[in-house]
């Protein structure tokens, strides 16, 4: 439920025509992203810290990659007891550059306004002014925010450096190559030689989380395209259960002592806000003891957040996802289950498909990255406020409070 697979499949056939596409100057190379995370923490060291992520054994994660080992960097804002815990992740899929920018922009805004009792006097924040005390100062007094802008560092490096910028997976070399070779439409375009012995790389990280339905092959009922695959050469290959170092790092964040009330996972590019669903495809029905006492709360929050995001290119609002295509092993489904079905699992797909774009790449990583990241911010903040005070969205002019 986190990728425009139909559009991607069509795009694979035209990738040879897109080599002249200018990579957006507003996107940073991985080392600069890591430096930006560290500088944010250093500048705000009273409330934030940056660290290399660890696995369940407490060891620093180093990804397995043909490009060399990579670390995942975590920016933690706040470390108080009896607060809501919020996780924001981006760029699980390598080609979705704008996702990391969206997470990093939100982190920067929150830290720059950490002591502010009001939000900036801008049109995009007009909605929040109907709630008393709804500001970043209050948010940080009631929440710890964990942000991982770049979940897939090796895939991102490959996507940035390779003429094929559609690369989706990580870059771990795969040893399982005996599966049937897929049809051309489901094959990575840079794996051009289907003969035995060809080296294959990568697992779709957003199919590798240990949810109850991990390992299930799924298809989009709209066009029968594969949305979760057991074939290593396909772009939605689920890999082995929690095999990937990147997956292990995210899983290790959720512990007995740190449960998440909200997980926002940022992708691109359909211009929608989505939410986790039960394995059987029904709406998530959160139990009253979890604080969400309305089984319609996910779509209510999703629809409200989507209305706050105005696409800067097409000048139109985002839309709630409706019914997503089925997947297995995605991060939000796992997070929802790992937190006893008490976690608000929300998806943001940054940037609408622009029919005026010169090529599909402009949708995956638009050149106006700053504008897109800033446009998404009100939706992100809405979700964060909802995670702290789970009743406020139904109380216009009410006081924002800790539950």
C-alpha positions as CSV (number, residue, x, y, z in Angstrom):
1,X,0.0,0.0,0.0
2,X,3.0,2.3,-0.3
3,X,3.9,2.5,-3.9
4,X,2.3,3.4,-7.3
5,X,3.1,0.0,-8.7
6,X,1.0,0.3,-11.9
7,X,2.8,3.5,-12.8
8,X,6.1,2.0,-11.9
9,X,5.5,-1.0,-14.1
10,X,4.8,1.3,-17.0
11,X,7.8,3.4,-16.2
12,X,10.2,0.5,-16.3
13,X,9.7,0.3,-20.1
14,X,10.8,3.9,-20.6
15,X,13.7,4.1,-18.2
16,X,16.2,4.1,-21.1
17,X,14.6,7.4,-22.2
18,X,15.2,9.2,-18.9
19,X,18.9,9.2,-18.6
20,X,19.1,12.9,-19.2
21,X,16.8,13.7,-16.3
22,X,18.5,16.3,-14.0
23,X,18.6,15.1,-10.4
24,X,17.1,17.7,-8.2
25,X,19.6,20.0,-6.6
26,X,17.5,20.1,-3.5
27,X,18.3,16.5,-2.6
28,X,21.4,15.7,-0.7
29,X,23.8,12.8,-1.0
30,X,23.7,10.4,1.9
31,X,26.8,11.7,3.8
32,X,25.3,15.2,3.8
33,X,21.9,13.8,5.1
34,X,23.8,12.2,8.0
35,X,25.6,15.4,8.7
36,X,22.4,17.4,8.7
37,X,20.9,15.0,11.2
38,X,23.9,15.3,13.5
39,X,24.0,19.1,13.2
40,X,20.3,19.4,14.1
41,X,21.1,17.4,17.3
42,X,24.2,19.4,18.1
43,X,22.3,22.7,17.7
44,X,19.5,21.5,19.9
45,X,21.4,19.3,22.3
46,X,19.1,20.1,25.2
47,X,16.2,18.2,23.6
48,X,17.7,16.2,20.8
49,X,20.3,13.6,20.0
50,X,21.6,11.8,16.9
51,X,22.8,8.2,17.0
52,X,23.6,5.3,14.8
53,X,20.8,2.8,15.0
54,X,21.3,-0.6,16.7
55,X,19.8,-4.1,16.3
56,X,18.1,-6.1,19.0
57,X,21.4,-7.1,20.5
58,X,22.5,-3.6,20.9
59,X,25.1,-3.7,18.1
60,X,25.3,-0.8,15.7
61,X,23.6,-1.8,12.4
62,X,25.8,-1.9,9.3
63,X,23.9,-2.7,6.2
64,X,25.0,-5.5,3.8
65,X,25.6,-3.9,0.4
66,X,27.6,-4.2,-2.7
67,X,28.4,-0.5,-2.1
68,X,29.9,-1.2,1.3
69,X,28.4,-1.0,4.8
70,X,26.0,1.8,5.7
71,X,24.6,3.0,9.0
72,X,21.0,4.2,9.7
73,X,20.8,7.4,11.7
74,X,18.2,8.2,14.3
75,X,17.2,11.7,15.5
76,X,15.5,11.5,18.8
77,X,13.7,14.6,20.1
78,X,12.7,14.4,23.7
79,X,13.3,11.6,26.3
80,X,10.7,12.0,28.9
81,X,8.6,9.5,30.9
82,X,4.8,9.2,30.6
83,X,4.8,10.8,27.1
84,X,3.4,9.6,23.8
85,X,6.1,8.0,21.6
86,X,6.1,8.9,17.9
87,X,8.1,7.3,15.1
88,X,8.6,8.9,11.7
89,X,10.4,7.0,8.9
90,X,11.2,7.9,5.3
91,X,12.7,6.6,2.1
92,X,12.3,2.9,2.7
93,X,12.1,2.7,-1.1
94,X,15.3,4.0,-2.7
95,X,13.8,6.0,-5.5
96,X,11.5,8.0,-3.2
97,X,14.0,10.8,-2.5
98,X,11.3,13.3,-1.5
99,X,10.4,11.1,1.5
100,X,13.6,11.7,3.4
101,X,13.3,15.5,2.7
102,X,9.8,15.4,4.2
103,X,11.0,13.8,7.4
104,X,14.1,16.0,7.7
105,X,12.0,19.2,7.1
106,X,9.6,18.2,9.8
107,X,12.4,17.6,12.3
108,X,14.0,21.0,11.4
109,X,10.7,22.8,11.9
110,X,9.9,21.1,15.2
111,X,13.4,22.0,16.6
112,X,13.4,25.5,15.3
113,X,10.0,26.1,17.0
114,X,10.6,24.0,20.1
115,X,10.0,26.9,22.5
116,X,7.2,28.6,20.5
117,X,3.8,29.0,22.1
118,X,2.2,29.7,18.7
119,X,2.6,28.3,15.2
120,X,3.9,30.7,12.5
121,X,1.2,33.0,11.1
122,X,1.0,31.2,7.7
123,X,-2.1,30.0,5.8
124,X,-1.0,26.3,6.1
125,X,-1.3,26.5,9.9
126,X,-4.7,28.3,10.0
127,X,-6.6,25.1,11.1
128,X,-4.6,24.7,14.3
129,X,-5.5,28.1,15.6
130,X,-9.0,26.9,16.5
131,X,-7.4,24.8,19.3
132,X,-6.1,26.4,22.4
133,X,-2.4,25.8,23.1
134,X,-1.8,23.7,20.0
135,X,1.9,24.5,19.4
136,X,5.3,22.8,19.2
137,X,6.2,23.7,22.8
138,X,3.1,21.7,24.0
139,X,3.8,18.9,21.6
140,X,7.4,18.4,22.9
141,X,6.2,18.6,26.5
142,X,3.9,15.6,25.8
143,X,5.8,13.5,23.2
144,X,9.1,11.9,22.4
145,X,9.7,12.0,18.6
146,X,12.0,9.4,16.9
147,X,12.8,10.3,13.3
148,X,14.7,8.1,10.7
149,X,14.8,10.1,7.5
150,X,16.7,7.5,5.5
151,X,15.8,3.9,6.2
152,X,17.4,2.6,3.0
153,X,20.9,4.3,2.8
154,X,22.5,1.8,0.4
155,X,19.5,1.8,-2.0
156,X,19.4,5.6,-1.9
157,X,23.1,5.8,-2.8
158,X,22.5,3.4,-5.7
159,X,19.5,5.3,-6.9
160,X,21.4,8.6,-6.8
161,X,24.5,7.3,-8.6
162,X,22.9,5.0,-11.2
163,X,21.2,6.1,-14.4
164,X,18.3,3.9,-13.3
165,X,16.8,6.0,-10.5
166,X,13.8,3.7,-10.2
167,X,15.7,1.3,-7.9
168,X,13.4,0.4,-5.0
169,X,15.1,-2.2,-2.8
170,X,18.2,-2.2,-0.7
171,X,21.5,-3.5,-2.2
172,X,22.2,-6.8,-0.4
173,X,23.5,-9.4,-2.7
174,X,21.1,-12.3,-2.9
175,X,22.2,-15.9,-3.0
176,X,18.8,-17.4,-4.0
177,X,18.6,-17.1,-7.8
178,X,16.8,-20.3,-8.7
179,X,13.3,-18.9,-8.9
180,X,11.6,-18.5,-12.2
181,X,12.6,-15.3,-14.1
182,X,9.7,-12.9,-14.0
183,X,8.0,-11.3,-16.9
184,X,9.7,-8.2,-18.4
185,X,7.2,-5.8,-16.8
186,X,8.1,-7.0,-13.3
187,X,11.8,-7.1,-13.8
188,X,14.3,-4.5,-12.6
189,X,15.5,-2.7,-15.8
190,X,19.1,-2.8,-14.8
191,X,19.0,-6.6,-14.4
192,X,19.2,-7.1,-18.2
193,X,20.6,-10.6,-18.4
194,X,18.3,-13.4,-17.3
195,X,20.8,-16.2,-17.9
196,X,21.7,-18.5,-15.0
197,X,24.3,-17.1,-12.7
198,X,23.3,-13.5,-13.0
199,X,23.8,-11.7,-9.6
200,X,20.7,-10.3,-8.1
201,X,20.4,-7.6,-5.4
202,X,18.0,-6.3,-2.9
203,X,14.9,-6.9,-0.8
204,X,11.9,-4.6,-0.6
205,X,12.3,-3.4,3.0
206,X,8.6,-2.6,3.3
207,X,7.8,-6.2,2.7
208,X,10.3,-7.6,5.2
209,X,8.7,-6.7,8.6
210,X,7.5,-9.6,10.8
211,X,3.7,-9.0,10.7
212,X,1.4,-11.9,10.9
213,X,1.0,-12.1,7.1
214,X,4.7,-11.8,6.2
215,X,5.6,-14.0,3.3
216,X,2.2,-13.9,1.7
217,X,2.3,-13.3,-2.1
218,X,-0.2,-10.5,-2.9
219,X,-1.6,-8.9,-6.0
220,X,-3.4,-5.7,-6.8
221,X,-6.9,-6.7,-7.7
222,X,-7.2,-3.7,-10.1
223,X,-4.6,-5.0,-12.6
224,X,-3.3,-8.3,-11.1
225,X,0.2,-6.8,-10.7
226,X,2.3,-8.4,-7.9
227,X,2.4,-6.2,-4.8
228,X,4.4,-8.7,-2.6
229,X,6.7,-11.2,-4.4
230,X,8.7,-14.3,-3.5
231,X,10.8,-14.0,-6.6
232,X,14.2,-12.3,-5.8
233,X,14.5,-10.4,-9.1
234,X,11.2,-8.6,-8.6
235,X,11.0,-5.2,-7.1
236,X,8.5,-6.3,-4.3
237,X,10.6,-9.3,-3.2
238,X,9.9,-9.9,0.6
239,X,13.3,-11.6,1.3
240,X,13.7,-13.7,4.4
241,X,12.0,-13.0,7.6
242,X,13.6,-10.0,9.3
243,X,16.8,-10.8,7.5
244,X,17.6,-7.2,6.4
245,X,19.7,-5.1,8.7
246,X,17.6,-2.1,8.0
247,X,14.5,-3.9,9.1
248,X,16.2,-5.1,12.3
249,X,17.1,-1.5,13.2
250,X,13.5,-0.3,13.0
251,X,12.1,-3.4,14.8
252,X,14.7,-2.9,17.6
253,X,13.2,0.5,18.3
254,X,10.0,-1.0,19.6
255,X,10.7,-2.6,22.9
256,X,8.8,-3.5,26.1
257,X,9.7,-0.1,27.5
258,X,9.1,1.9,24.3
259,X,5.8,1.4,22.6
260,X,4.8,3.7,19.8
261,X,1.5,5.6,19.8
262,X,2.0,6.8,16.3
263,X,4.1,5.7,13.3
264,X,4.2,7.9,10.2
265,X,5.8,6.2,7.2
266,X,6.6,8.6,4.4
267,X,6.7,7.5,0.7
268,X,5.9,9.0,-2.7
269,X,4.2,9.8,-5.0
270,X,0.4,9.4,-5.1
271,X,-0.6,12.5,-3.0
272,X,-2.6,10.5,-0.5
273,X,-2.8,9.8,3.3
274,X,-3.4,6.2,4.3
275,X,-3.6,4.1,7.4
276,X,-2.9,0.6,8.5
277,X,-5.6,-2.0,7.9
278,X,-6.2,-5.4,9.4
279,X,-4.7,-8.5,7.7
280,X,-8.2,-9.3,6.4
281,X,-8.5,-6.0,4.8
282,X,-11.1,-4.5,7.1
283,X,-10.7,-1.2,8.8
284,X,-8.5,-1.3,11.9
285,X,-10.7,-1.6,14.9
286,X,-8.8,-0.2,17.9
287,X,-9.9,-1.4,21.2
288,X,-11.2,1.1,23.8
289,X,-8.4,0.2,26.3
290,X,-5.9,1.5,23.7
291,X,-7.4,5.0,23.8
292,X,-8.9,4.9,20.4
293,X,-12.5,4.1,21.2
294,X,-14.0,4.7,17.8
295,X,-13.4,2.1,15.1
296,X,-13.5,4.9,12.5
297,X,-10.7,6.9,14.0
298,X,-8.1,5.8,11.4
299,X,-10.1,7.1,8.4
300,X,-11.2,10.2,10.4
301,X,-7.6,11.2,11.2
302,X,-6.5,10.2,7.7
303,X,-9.1,12.3,6.0
304,X,-8.5,15.3,8.2
305,X,-4.8,15.2,7.7
306,X,-5.1,14.8,3.9
307,X,-7.3,17.9,3.8
308,X,-4.5,19.9,5.4
309,X,-2.0,19.1,2.6
310,X,-2.1,21.1,-0.6
311,X,0.1,19.8,-3.4
312,X,2.3,22.7,-4.5
313,X,2.5,21.7,-8.1
314,X,-1.1,20.9,-8.9
315,X,-2.6,23.2,-6.2
316,X,-5.0,20.6,-5.0
317,X,-5.5,18.8,-1.7
318,X,-4.3,15.3,-0.9
319,X,-6.9,12.5,-0.7
320,X,-7.5,9.7,1.8
321,X,-6.4,6.4,0.4
322,X,-9.7,4.6,0.3
323,X,-9.0,0.8,0.0
324,X,-5.3,0.2,-0.6
325,X,-4.0,-2.7,-2.6
326,X,-3.0,-5.7,-0.4
327,X,0.6,-6.2,0.8
328,X,2.3,-8.4,3.4
329,X,5.2,-7.6,5.7
330,X,4.8,-3.8,5.6
331,X,6.1,-1.7,8.5
332,X,2.8,-0.1,9.5
333,X,1.0,-3.5,9.7
334,X,3.8,-4.9,11.9
335,X,4.0,-1.8,14.1
336,X,0.2,-1.9,14.7
337,X,0.5,-5.6,15.7
338,X,3.7,-5.1,17.7
339,X,2.0,-2.4,19.8
340,X,-1.0,-4.6,20.7
341,X,-3.1,-2.8,18.0
342,X,-2.8,0.5,19.9
343,X,-0.5,2.3,17.5
344,X,-1.9,4.8,15.0
345,X,-0.2,3.6,11.8
346,X,-0.3,6.4,9.1
347,X,1.1,6.6,5.6
348,X,1.9,9.7,3.6
349,X,2.6,9.5,-0.1
350,X,4.2,12.8,-1.0
351,X,3.5,14.5,-4.3
352,X,0.6,13.8,-6.7
353,X,1.2,12.2,-10.1
354,X,1.7,15.3,-12.3
355,X,0.4,14.7,-15.8
356,X,2.5,17.6,-17.0
357,X,5.8,16.1,-15.7
358,X,8.4,15.5,-18.4
359,X,8.8,11.9,-17.1
360,X,7.8,9.7,-14.2
361,X,11.0,10.5,-12.3
362,X,9.7,14.0,-11.6
363,X,6.9,12.4,-9.6
364,X,9.2,10.2,-7.5
365,X,11.6,13.0,-6.7
366,X,10.2,16.3,-7.8
367,X,12.6,19.2,-8.4
368,X,10.6,21.4,-5.9
369,X,11.4,19.2,-3.0
370,X,11.3,22.0,-0.4
371,X,7.8,23.0,-1.4
372,X,6.5,19.5,-1.2
373,X,8.1,18.9,2.2
374,X,6.7,22.1,3.6
375,X,3.2,21.4,2.2
376,X,3.1,18.0,3.9
377,X,4.1,19.4,7.3
378,X,0.6,20.4,8.5
379,X,-0.6,16.8,7.9
380,X,2.3,15.4,9.9
381,X,1.7,17.8,12.8
382,X,-2.0,16.9,12.8
383,X,-1.2,13.2,13.3
384,X,1.3,14.0,16.0
385,X,-1.2,16.1,17.9
386,X,-3.8,13.4,17.5
387,X,-1.4,10.8,19.0
388,X,-0.9,12.9,22.1
389,X,-4.5,14.0,22.6
390,X,-6.6,11.4,21.0
391,X,-9.8,13.2,21.4
392,X,-9.0,16.7,20.2
393,X,-9.9,16.3,16.6
394,X,-13.6,16.2,17.5
395,X,-13.4,19.3,19.7
396,X,-13.0,22.5,17.8
397,X,-11.8,25.4,20.0
398,X,-11.0,22.9,22.7
399,X,-7.9,23.0,24.8
400,X,-5.1,20.7,23.6
401,X,-4.4,18.4,26.5
402,X,-2.5,15.3,27.5
403,X,-4.9,12.4,27.9
